[in-house]
Amino acid sequence: MILGFVQEFEQQLWTAGYTINSNPEVPGVRVLISAVSPKITSVGTIKFINYYLFLDWEKDLFGRLEAMIAAQKSFRAVVNKGFKVPNAWRMTLPNIVVAAVSPNEFPQEAVAYVQSKYQIPFSGGEVGQMMLFDLQSHKQYCHFPRGYKQTGSIPLGYAVDELFGMFKNLYPDASRHMQ
């Protein structure tokens, strides 16, 4: 189930122009897919580059939220090494998404966490969030609710919409669950 998901998502990301890395070097993390957007996305004065990391909830993270949080921290460090400008002075932000995939339901603690936690530009020169993809129920859990005004909302919403569109291509009955 997860292998089919990974292959399909990898193909959709590749079709969208993303650079795919099947074996990224993220310290302490085993990764399914890592992808970087092909170009800088500009919306008004906001410029960002998408960085996506997909992990197996059960095999890579052992079903533990703490492991996902640690993986996000490691991935953020790897992404930020690629930016020469100090965080506070960045004109282009990394939009970092760490997504866990599971053939089963996620614990309520993990769902609540991803729906309420996100990174904003003022506290690190980046935006980002975690997402969960439940392959059994065809549900995507994420933070960004439409119409909610917050710092970094444009890149956050862009990532949610893009990945949900790909998920819905795989599962036409897919649903999105936000805070």
Secondary structure, 3 states (H helix, E strand, C coil): CHHHHHHHHHHHHHHCCCEEECCCCCCCCCCCEEEECCCCEEECCEEEEEEEEEEECCCCCCCCHHHHHHHHHHHHHHHHHCCCCCHHHCCEEEEEEEEEEECCCCCHHHHHHHHHCEECHHHCCCEEEEEEEECCCCEEECCCCCCCCCCCHHHHHHHHHHHHHHHHHHCCCCEEECC
